[in-house]
Amino acid sequence: MLKVMQIVCAIIVLCFSIYGLTTNNSSIHVYMFFFLGLMFLLLGISEYMNKRKPIAVMLFLTSLFILSYLLL
């Protein structure tokens, strides 16, 4: 289930980024960054469950940084 959600988030980010690049529409970046942060959060949870804690901490911090960017 977690792997499926990661793949779905990755596809959504890919679609938003391709759409933003082809149309020069920068208002879509907010949604792209949200799903990118969500994808990193899901990757961090997956790595934590696989007992790879240093990589999980790095992914959690990356997710926190991306999602905190949305609040600014």
C-alpha positions as a printed NumPy array, in Angstrom:
array([[  0.   ,   0.   ,   0.   ],
       [  2.819,   2.379,   0.866],
       [  4.655,   1.603,  -2.373],
       [  1.503,   2.295,  -4.397],
       [  1.086,   5.692,  -2.743],
       [  4.735,   6.529,  -3.497],
       [  4.267,   5.664,  -7.153],
       [  1.045,   7.66 ,  -7.385],
       [  2.725,  10.711,  -5.818],
       [  5.671,  10.357,  -8.2  ],
       [  3.375,  10.213, -11.221],
       [  1.435,  13.256, -10.017],
       [  4.671,  15.219,  -9.498],
       [  5.88 ,  14.18 , -12.937],
       [  2.619,  15.267, -14.581],
       [  2.593,  18.617, -12.769],
       [  6.212,  19.31 , -13.668],
       [  5.722,  18.437, -17.346],
       [  2.586,  20.581, -17.479],
       [  4.38 ,  23.475, -15.795],
       [  7.346,  23.258, -18.159],
       [  5.282,  23.079, -21.329],
       [  2.864,  25.878, -20.451],
       [  5.182,  28.143, -18.391],
       [  2.493,  28.113, -15.712],
       [  4.158,  28.762, -12.362],
       [  0.969,  28.645, -10.282],
       [  1.002,  24.842, -10.427],
       [  4.296,  24.669,  -8.504],
       [  2.509,  24.79 ,  -5.157],
       [  0.721,  21.527,  -5.858],
       [  3.863,  19.963,  -7.294],
       [  5.863,  20.811,  -4.163],
       [  3.087,  19.478,  -1.926],
       [  3.084,  16.099,  -3.639],
       [  6.888,  16.079,  -3.75 ],
       [  7.011,  16.625,   0.016],
       [  4.393,  13.937,   0.506],
       [  6.422,  11.562,  -1.647],
       [  9.56 ,  12.179,   0.433],
       [  7.54 ,  11.659,   3.604],
       [  6.258,   8.315,   2.327],
       [  9.772,   7.32 ,   1.284],
       [ 10.994,   8.209,   4.779],
       [  8.335,   6.057,   6.396],
       [  9.24 ,   3.185,   4.093],
       [ 12.949,   3.483,   4.901],
       [ 12.205,   3.718,   8.628],
       [ 10.179,   0.52 ,   8.438],
       [ 13.12 ,  -1.172,   6.645],
       [ 15.387,  -0.183,   9.57 ],
       [ 17.42 ,   2.337,   7.565],
       [ 17.139,   5.136,  10.078],
       [ 19.845,   7.555,   8.805],
       [ 18.298,   7.622,   5.342],
       [ 14.819,   7.932,   6.868],
       [ 15.881,  10.945,   8.955],
       [ 17.337,  12.619,   5.875],
       [ 14.112,  12.013,   3.932],
       [ 11.991,  13.324,   6.831],
       [ 14.082,  16.486,   6.993],
       [ 13.835,  16.957,   3.231],
       [ 10.081,  16.516,   3.419],
       [  9.885,  18.996,   6.284],
       [ 11.91 ,  21.529,   4.311],
       [  9.744,  21.18 ,   1.19 ],
       [  6.462,  21.325,   3.102],
       [  7.626,  24.295,   5.191],
       [  8.396,  26.11 ,   1.928],
       [  4.679,  25.954,   1.144],
       [  3.826,  27.869,   4.303],
       [  5.983,  30.854,   3.34 ]])
